[in-house]
Amino acid sequence: MYSGVGANLSLDYSINKNNTIGFIYDVGKVDHNMDIDNKTGYESLSVLDSILTTVSKHRNPTFTQTLNAYYDTKLDDKGKKISFIANYFENLPETTVNFNTTSNVNLSTNNIVRNKSDINYNIWSVQSDLNIPTKFINIEVGTKYTKFNNESDVKYFDFIANNYVINQNRSNVFDYDEQNIAGYLSVSKDLKKGWSFKSGLRYEYSIIEGFTKTTGVRNKNKYGNWFPSFYLSYKPNNKHFYTFNYSKRINRPSFKALNPFRWYSNPYTYYTGNPVLQPSFNHNIEFSYSYKHIFSARFYNQYLTDGYGRTFTLLNNTERVVDYANYLTKNNIGFSGSLFLSFFNRWSNYINVNASYSSSQSSLLNILPQKGYSLYYSSNNSFTINKEKQINLLANFWHSLPARSENTKSESISSLSLGIRFPLVKNKIQVNLIANDVFKSTVSKGQIFFSDFTQFYNNYYDGKRFTLSLTYNFGNRNVHGNNKRINFNEKYRGN
């Protein structure tokens, strides 16, 4: 069960024709309440050894807030401008899990455990960007400083003599601090006969420190990297558009993957992070073509190095540890295409297809990499019922075929959603009725391959649901809202 409330406030003020200031503030409080029934079977040579049954209750109230403040100024009438942006994000999840585990081997054993965590994620950044257009070329230059902080206190309690007693060996206090300093320079120009290009170079330097107070272990790391990019486009007319681009990007792990605290799903299985986990790097080359707003096609090659993912380890044949490590090198070659069709001015259909071939290599011997193809397609449909085009029926379907990637084989999964959209009260109220996953087909099934065992999974996360939303517009419609777009993707590492 999920419930929450949120608010957004944005303000944009023009000091004069050349200077603008503003801010955007988002705040929300969400409660996640989950009751999970889990059965884990342990087998040796296809012979069942034991079954663990765990009934758990997860309670997770979370408070988040984001503040963006900015100042834009025009330096002249030729397009030269500079902007300053400051961002702040805070995430305060509090999680309590009570679980009760029984075994079919020893029926008298009944493990009652409480796992509680208080975590404080803080991210803030400041950046400046300068745009200098000239007759010969357009120049963009900028700098950015980002600071991440994670404070977590995770406690594990055993239920002994009708009381919850803390288990210090399974509890943990961890502090994480990360600083990123970045600078970039890019140049672009519109050439003759429909050609244009943009080339850039970005440098990032990171300083990382993690401290586990429970054990007194401190980890420090420093690294710097260059990130080039190149973009070339050709538009011979208003119908055809061709592009070619290359970019190198960094994928930093989330705070959860870095935090070494142990999160137990039952007394014999826990998830943990790796404080020395390194970021991965992705080299992407792609060529694309589009025809008007009707058809587009993209061919791409993505090469991943230092990829990180979850690892599974069995300790003493009883305790299962789920950790993170850098072990993956992956090459992905693929094609994606989209097509927009309209029939009888009443039916709009948008089709999207993505097909790829993936091959992986692992530096860890116990992880068995897979090679194989994948295919995903979707069809989104809108049907207009009345002449005023105010009543619309929606039918959306997507399907992912069986695929192999990294060390996982995933089975087929799909979803069908149906809905209707219509106005009320002279178009002041917009009504949306949507049924998601009508046939309960978003069941995630597959296998994860290791040298000494194979894990089978079969998960369903309540994708079948019905949503009713009412939107009421009021006030002066001639007042324009704040449409400022701010890139603050760093905050997603703290979710």
C-alpha positions as CSV (number, residue, x, y, z in Angstrom):
1,M,0.0,0.0,0.0
2,Y,1.3,3.4,-1.0
3,S,0.2,6.9,0.1
4,G,1.7,10.3,-0.1
5,V,1.3,14.0,-0.4
6,G,3.5,16.5,-2.2
7,A,3.7,20.2,-3.2
8,N,5.6,22.2,-5.8
9,L,6.3,26.0,-5.7
10,S,8.1,27.8,-8.5
11,L,8.8,31.5,-8.9
12,D,10.4,33.4,-11.8
13,Y,11.1,37.1,-11.6
14,S,12.5,39.4,-14.3
15,I,14.6,42.1,-12.7
16,N,14.9,43.7,-16.1
17,K,15.1,42.6,-19.7
18,N,18.6,41.2,-19.2
19,N,18.4,39.6,-15.7
20,T,16.1,36.9,-14.3
21,I,16.1,35.1,-10.9
22,G,14.0,32.3,-9.7
23,F,13.6,29.1,-7.7
24,I,11.8,25.8,-7.7
25,Y,10.9,23.9,-4.5
26,D,9.5,20.4,-4.3
27,V,8.6,18.6,-1.1
28,G,6.9,15.3,-0.4
29,K,6.1,12.8,2.3
30,V,5.4,9.2,1.2
31,D,4.5,6.0,3.2
32,H,5.3,2.6,1.7
33,N,3.7,-0.3,3.5
34,M,4.5,-3.8,2.2
35,D,3.6,-7.2,3.6
36,I,5.9,-9.8,1.9
37,D,5.5,-13.6,2.0
38,N,8.6,-15.3,0.8
39,K,9.6,-18.9,0.4
40,T,13.3,-19.9,-0.3
41,G,14.1,-23.4,-1.4
42,Y,17.6,-24.9,-1.0
43,E,18.5,-27.8,-3.3
44,S,21.5,-30.0,-3.8
45,L,21.7,-32.0,-7.0
46,S,18.0,-31.2,-7.6
47,V,17.1,-32.8,-4.2
48,L,15.3,-30.4,-1.8
49,D,17.2,-29.8,1.5
50,S,15.0,-27.3,3.2
51,I,12.4,-24.6,2.7
52,L,12.5,-21.3,4.6
53,T,9.3,-19.4,5.0
54,T,9.5,-15.7,5.9
55,V,6.6,-13.4,6.6
56,S,7.7,-9.8,6.8
57,K,6.1,-6.4,7.3
58,H,7.9,-3.4,5.8
59,R,7.1,0.1,6.9
60,N,8.9,2.9,5.1
61,P,7.9,6.6,5.7
62,T,10.1,8.9,3.5
63,F,10.5,12.7,3.5
64,T,12.2,14.3,0.4
65,Q,12.7,17.9,-0.6
66,T,14.5,19.6,-3.6
67,L,15.4,23.2,-4.0
68,N,16.7,24.8,-7.2
69,A,17.7,28.5,-7.3
70,Y,19.1,30.2,-10.4
71,Y,20.2,33.6,-11.9
72,D,20.3,34.2,-15.6
73,T,21.8,37.3,-17.2
74,K,22.2,38.4,-20.8
75,L,25.6,40.0,-21.4
76,D,24.7,41.6,-24.8
77,D,22.2,41.6,-27.6
78,K,24.1,39.0,-29.6
79,G,23.2,36.0,-27.5
80,K,26.0,36.1,-25.0
81,K,24.7,35.0,-21.6
82,I,25.7,33.4,-18.3
83,S,23.7,31.5,-15.7
84,F,24.3,30.4,-12.1
85,I,22.4,27.5,-10.5
86,A,22.4,26.1,-7.0
87,N,20.7,22.8,-6.1
88,Y,19.9,21.0,-2.9
89,F,18.3,17.5,-2.4
90,E,17.4,15.7,0.9
91,N,16.0,12.2,1.3
92,L,15.2,10.9,4.8
93,P,13.9,7.4,4.6
94,E,13.1,5.5,7.8
95,T,12.5,1.8,7.4
96,T,11.4,-0.8,9.9
97,V,11.0,-4.5,8.9
98,N,9.6,-7.1,11.2
99,F,10.0,-10.6,9.9
100,N,9.3,-14.1,11.2
101,T,11.1,-17.1,9.6
102,T,10.4,-20.8,10.0
103,S,12.0,-23.9,8.6
104,N,10.3,-27.1,7.4
105,V,13.3,-29.1,8.8
106,N,13.2,-27.8,12.4
107,L,9.6,-26.9,13.1
108,S,10.4,-25.7,16.6
109,T,12.7,-23.0,15.2
110,N,11.0,-19.6,14.9
111,N,13.3,-16.6,14.2
112,I,11.7,-13.3,15.0
113,V,13.8,-10.3,13.9
114,R,13.5,-6.5,13.5
115,N,15.7,-4.6,11.1
116,K,15.5,-0.8,11.4
117,S,17.4,1.9,9.5
118,D,17.6,5.7,9.6
119,I,19.3,7.2,6.6
120,N,20.0,10.8,5.6
121,Y,20.9,11.5,2.0
122,N,22.1,15.0,1.2
123,I,23.2,16.3,-2.2
124,W,24.0,19.9,-3.2
125,S,25.6,21.4,-6.2
126,V,26.6,24.8,-7.7
127,Q,27.3,25.4,-11.3
128,S,27.9,28.2,-13.8
129,D,27.5,28.2,-17.6
130,L,28.7,30.7,-20.1
131,N,27.4,30.9,-23.8
132,I,29.5,32.9,-26.2
133,P,28.1,33.0,-29.8
134,T,30.4,34.5,-32.4
135,K,30.2,34.8,-36.2
136,F,32.6,31.9,-36.6
137,I,31.6,29.5,-33.9
138,N,29.4,29.1,-30.8
139,I,31.3,28.4,-27.5
140,E,30.0,27.0,-24.3
141,V,32.0,26.7,-21.1
142,G,31.0,25.8,-17.6
143,T,32.0,24.5,-14.2
144,K,30.2,22.4,-11.5
145,Y,30.8,21.3,-8.0
146,T,28.7,18.6,-6.4
147,K,28.9,17.3,-2.8
148,F,27.2,14.0,-1.7
149,N,26.7,13.0,1.9
150,N,25.1,9.8,3.3
151,E,24.7,9.0,7.0
152,S,23.1,5.7,7.8
153,D,22.4,3.9,11.1
154,V,21.1,0.4,10.6
155,K,20.1,-1.7,13.7
156,Y,19.4,-5.4,13.9
157,F,17.3,-6.8,16.8
158,D,16.7,-10.4,17.9
159,F,13.5,-11.2,19.8
160,I,14.7,-12.8,23.0
161,A,12.5,-13.4,26.1
162,N,9.7,-11.3,24.7
163,N,12.0,-8.3,24.1
164,Y,13.9,-7.0,21.1
165,V,17.6,-7.1,21.9
166,I,20.1,-5.3,19.6
167,N,22.6,-7.5,17.8
168,Q,25.7,-5.4,17.4
169,N,27.4,-7.9,15.1
170,R,24.6,-7.3,12.5
171,S,24.2,-3.6,13.1
172,N,26.1,-0.8,11.3
173,V,26.8,3.0,11.3
174,F,28.2,4.4,8.1
175,D,29.2,7.8,6.8
176,Y,29.9,8.5,3.1
177,D,31.2,11.8,1.6
178,E,31.9,12.4,-2.1
179,Q,33.0,15.6,-3.9
180,N,32.9,16.0,-7.7
181,I,34.6,18.9,-9.5
182,A,33.8,19.2,-13.2
183,G,34.6,21.6,-16.1
184,Y,33.6,21.5,-19.7
185,L,34.1,23.2,-23.0
186,S,32.1,22.7,-26.2
187,V,32.0,24.3,-29.6
188,S,29.3,24.2,-32.2
189,K,28.6,25.6,-35.7
190,D,25.9,25.5,-38.4
191,L,27.7,24.7,-41.6
192,K,26.6,25.2,-45.2
193,K,24.1,23.0,-47.0
194,G,22.3,21.6,-43.9
195,W,25.4,20.4,-42.0
196,S,26.1,21.2,-38.4
197,F,28.4,19.9,-35.7
198,K,29.1,20.1,-31.9
199,S,32.2,18.8,-30.1
200,G,32.9,18.9,-26.4
201,L,35.3,17.8,-23.7
202,R,34.5,17.4,-20.0
203,Y,36.8,16.6,-17.1
204,E,35.7,15.3,-13.7
205,Y,37.7,14.8,-10.6
206,S,36.2,12.9,-7.6
207,I,37.3,12.7,-4.0
208,I,35.6,9.9,-2.0
209,E,35.7,8.9,1.7
210,G,33.7,6.3,3.5
211,F,33.8,5.5,7.2
212,T,32.3,2.5,8.9
213,K,32.0,3.6,12.6
214,T,31.0,0.1,13.7
215,T,34.3,-1.4,12.6
216,G,36.5,1.7,12.4
217,V,37.3,1.0,8.7
218,R,37.9,4.1,6.6
219,N,38.1,4.0,2.7
220,K,39.5,6.8,0.6
221,N,39.7,7.1,-3.2
222,K,40.5,9.8,-5.8
223,Y,40.2,9.7,-9.5
224,G,39.9,11.9,-12.6
225,N,38.6,11.2,-16.1
226,W,38.1,12.9,-19.5
227,F,34.8,12.6,-21.3
228,P,34.8,13.6,-25.0
229,S,31.7,13.9,-27.2
230,F,31.1,14.6,-30.9
231,Y,27.8,15.3,-32.8
232,L,27.3,15.7,-36.5
233,S,24.0,16.3,-38.3
234,Y,22.8,16.7,-41.8
235,K,19.4,18.1,-42.8
236,P,19.1,18.4,-46.6
237,N,15.4,19.5,-46.4
238,N,12.4,19.5,-44.0
239,K,11.7,15.8,-44.6
240,H,15.0,14.0,-43.9
241,F,17.4,14.4,-40.9
242,Y,20.6,12.4,-40.3
243,T,22.8,12.4,-37.2
244,F,26.0,10.7,-36.0
245,N,27.4,11.0,-32.5
246,Y,29.9,9.6,-30.1
247,S,30.1,10.1,-26.3
248,K,31.8,8.7,-23.3
249,R,29.8,8.7,-20.0
250,I,30.3,7.8,-16.4
251,N,27.7,5.8,-14.3
252,R,28.3,6.3,-10.6
253,P,26.8,3.8,-8.2
254,S,23.9,4.7,-6.0
255,F,24.3,5.2,-2.3
256,K,22.7,1.9,-1.6
257,A,25.3,0.1,-3.6
258,L,28.1,1.9,-1.7
259,N,26.8,1.5,1.8
260,P,28.2,-1.6,3.6
261,F,25.3,-2.0,6.0
262,R,23.6,-5.4,6.0
263,W,20.0,-5.5,5.1
264,Y,18.5,-8.9,6.1
265,S,15.5,-10.4,4.3
266,N,15.6,-13.4,6.6
267,P,18.2,-14.5,9.2
268,Y,20.2,-16.3,6.5
269,T,20.2,-13.8,3.7
270,Y,21.4,-10.2,3.7
271,Y,22.1,-7.5,1.1
272,T,25.1,-5.2,1.5
273,G,26.9,-2.5,-0.4
274,N,30.6,-2.1,-1.3
275,P,32.3,1.2,-0.1
276,V,35.1,0.7,-2.6
277,L,32.8,0.2,-5.6
278,Q,34.1,2.1,-8.7
279,P,32.0,3.8,-11.4
280,S,31.5,2.2,-14.8
281,F,32.1,3.9,-18.1
282,N,30.1,3.7,-21.3
283,H,31.2,4.4,-24.8
284,N,28.3,5.0,-27.1
285,I,28.3,5.4,-30.9
286,E,25.1,5.8,-32.9
287,F,23.7,6.8,-36.3
288,S,20.1,7.9,-36.7
289,Y,17.7,8.9,-39.4
290,S,14.3,10.5,-39.2
291,Y,11.6,11.3,-41.7
292,K,9.4,14.2,-40.7
293,H,7.6,13.3,-37.5
294,I,6.5,9.9,-38.8
295,F,9.5,7.5,-38.8
296,S,12.9,7.3,-37.1
297,A,15.6,4.7,-36.9
298,R,18.7,4.4,-34.8
299,F,21.7,2.0,-35.0
300,Y,24.0,2.0,-31.9
301,N,26.9,0.3,-30.3
302,Q,27.4,0.6,-26.5
303,Y,30.6,-0.6,-24.9
304,L,30.6,-0.8,-21.1
305,T,33.8,-1.1,-19.0
306,D,34.2,-1.6,-15.2
307,G,30.5,-2.5,-15.1
308,Y,29.2,-3.2,-11.6
309,G,26.4,-5.5,-10.4
310,R,25.2,-7.7,-7.7
311,T,27.1,-10.8,-6.7
312,F,25.8,-13.8,-4.7
313,T,28.0,-15.7,-2.2
314,L,27.2,-18.7,0.0
315,L,28.9,-18.7,3.4
316,N,29.2,-22.1,5.2
317,N,26.4,-23.4,2.8
318,T,23.8,-21.6,5.0
319,E,24.2,-17.8,4.8
320,R,23.6,-16.0,1.4
321,V,25.3,-12.7,0.8
322,V,24.2,-10.3,-1.9
323,D,27.0,-7.7,-2.6
324,Y,28.2,-5.4,-5.4
325,A,31.4,-5.6,-7.4
326,N,33.0,-4.2,-10.6
327,Y,33.4,-7.3,-12.8
328,L,31.6,-6.7,-16.1
329,T,32.7,-5.8,-19.6
330,K,29.7,-5.6,-22.0
331,N,29.2,-4.9,-25.7
332,N,25.7,-4.2,-27.0
333,I,24.9,-3.7,-30.7
334,G,21.3,-2.8,-31.6
335,F,18.7,-1.1,-33.6
336,S,15.7,0.9,-32.4
337,G,12.9,2.4,-34.5
338,S,9.6,4.2,-34.1
339,L,6.6,4.8,-36.4
340,F,3.7,7.1,-36.0
341,L,0.5,6.4,-37.9
342,S,-2.9,8.0,-38.1
343,F,-6.1,6.4,-39.4
344,F,-9.3,8.2,-40.4
345,N,-8.4,11.2,-38.2
346,R,-9.7,9.1,-35.2
347,W,-7.0,6.6,-34.5
348,S,-3.4,7.4,-33.6
349,N,-0.9,4.7,-33.3
350,Y,2.8,5.0,-32.1
351,I,5.0,1.9,-32.5
352,N,8.4,1.4,-31.0
353,V,10.9,-1.5,-31.5
354,N,14.3,-2.2,-30.0
355,A,16.4,-5.2,-31.0
356,S,20.0,-5.8,-29.8
357,Y,22.7,-8.4,-29.4
358,S,24.6,-8.5,-26.1
359,S,27.9,-10.2,-25.2
360,S,29.6,-10.0,-21.8
361,Q,32.8,-10.9,-20.0
362,S,33.3,-11.2,-16.3
363,S,36.5,-10.8,-14.3
364,L,35.0,-12.9,-11.5
365,L,35.2,-16.6,-12.1
366,N,32.0,-17.5,-10.2
367,I,29.9,-15.4,-12.5
368,L,29.0,-17.0,-15.8
369,P,28.4,-14.4,-18.6
370,Q,25.7,-14.9,-21.2
371,K,25.4,-13.9,-24.9
372,G,22.2,-13.5,-26.8
373,Y,19.5,-11.4,-28.5
374,S,16.8,-9.3,-27.0
375,L,13.6,-7.8,-28.6
376,Y,11.2,-5.3,-27.2
377,Y,8.3,-3.7,-28.9
378,S,5.3,-1.5,-27.9
379,S,2.2,-0.1,-29.4
380,N,0.4,3.0,-27.9
381,N,-3.0,3.7,-29.3
382,S,-5.5,6.6,-28.9
383,F,-9.0,6.5,-30.3
384,T,-11.1,9.7,-30.6
385,I,-14.8,9.1,-29.9
386,N,-16.5,12.4,-30.5
387,K,-16.1,15.1,-33.1
388,E,-14.7,17.6,-30.7
389,K,-11.8,15.1,-29.9
390,Q,-12.4,15.5,-26.2
391,I,-13.2,11.8,-25.4
392,N,-10.3,9.4,-26.0
393,L,-9.9,5.7,-25.5
394,L,-6.4,4.4,-24.7
395,A,-4.9,1.0,-25.4
396,N,-1.2,0.5,-24.7
397,F,0.7,-2.8,-25.0
398,W,4.4,-3.7,-24.6
399,H,6.2,-7.0,-24.8
400,S,9.8,-8.0,-24.1
401,L,10.8,-11.4,-25.5
402,P,13.2,-13.9,-23.7
403,A,16.7,-12.5,-23.6
404,R,20.2,-13.2,-22.2
405,S,22.4,-10.4,-20.9
406,E,25.3,-10.3,-18.4
407,N,24.8,-13.5,-16.3
408,T,21.0,-13.5,-16.5
409,K,18.4,-15.2,-18.7
410,S,15.1,-13.4,-18.5
411,E,11.8,-14.8,-19.7
412,S,9.1,-13.1,-21.7
413,I,7.2,-10.3,-20.0
414,S,4.4,-8.0,-21.3
415,S,1.6,-5.6,-20.2
416,L,-1.7,-4.3,-21.5
417,S,-3.2,-1.1,-20.2
418,L,-6.6,0.3,-21.1
419,G,-8.1,3.7,-20.3
420,I,-10.4,6.6,-21.1
421,R,-9.9,10.3,-20.9
422,F,-12.8,12.9,-21.0
423,P,-13.6,16.4,-19.7
424,L,-16.3,17.6,-17.4
425,V,-17.8,21.0,-16.3
426,K,-17.0,22.9,-19.5
427,N,-13.5,21.4,-19.8
428,K,-12.5,22.6,-16.4
429,I,-12.1,19.0,-15.0
430,Q,-10.1,16.4,-16.8
431,V,-10.9,12.7,-15.9
432,N,-8.5,9.9,-16.5
433,L,-9.4,6.2,-15.9
434,I,-6.6,3.7,-16.5
435,A,-6.3,0.0,-15.8
436,N,-2.7,-1.2,-15.9
437,D,-1.5,-4.7,-16.5
438,V,-5.0,-6.0,-17.2
439,F,-4.0,-9.7,-17.6
440,K,-1.4,-9.7,-14.8
441,S,1.4,-10.4,-17.2
442,T,4.2,-8.4,-15.7
443,V,5.6,-11.4,-13.9
444,S,9.4,-11.3,-13.9
445,K,10.9,-14.7,-14.3
446,G,14.4,-15.9,-15.1
447,Q,17.7,-17.5,-14.1
448,I,21.0,-16.0,-12.8
449,F,24.0,-18.1,-13.5
450,F,27.0,-18.7,-11.2
451,S,29.7,-21.3,-11.4
452,D,28.5,-23.3,-8.3
453,F,24.8,-22.6,-8.3
454,T,21.9,-21.2,-10.4
455,Q,19.3,-18.9,-8.9
456,F,15.7,-19.0,-10.3
457,Y,13.5,-16.0,-9.7
458,N,9.7,-15.5,-10.1
459,N,8.5,-12.1,-8.9
460,Y,5.4,-10.1,-9.3
461,Y,5.2,-6.6,-7.8
462,D,1.5,-5.8,-8.0
463,G,1.6,-4.2,-11.4
464,K,-2.1,-4.8,-11.9
465,R,-3.9,-1.7,-10.6
466,F,-6.6,0.8,-11.4
467,T,-6.0,4.6,-11.4
468,L,-8.6,7.4,-11.3
469,S,-7.3,10.9,-11.5
470,L,-9.2,14.2,-11.6
471,T,-7.4,17.4,-12.7
472,Y,-9.1,20.8,-12.0
473,N,-7.7,24.0,-13.6
474,F,-8.6,27.3,-11.9
475,G,-7.3,30.8,-11.8
476,N,-6.2,33.2,-14.5
477,R,-5.2,31.1,-17.6
478,N,-3.3,34.0,-19.0
479,V,-0.7,33.7,-16.3
480,H,2.3,31.8,-17.6
481,G,4.0,29.3,-15.3
482,N,7.7,28.9,-14.6
483,N,9.0,26.7,-17.4
484,K,12.7,26.7,-16.3
485,R,14.3,23.3,-16.8
486,I,17.2,22.4,-14.5
487,N,19.3,19.3,-14.9
488,F,19.9,17.9,-11.4
489,N,20.2,14.1,-12.2
490,E,22.6,13.6,-9.3
491,K,19.6,13.5,-6.9
492,Y,18.5,10.1,-8.3
493,R,21.6,8.5,-6.7
494,G,20.0,9.2,-3.3
495,N,16.6,7.5,-4.1
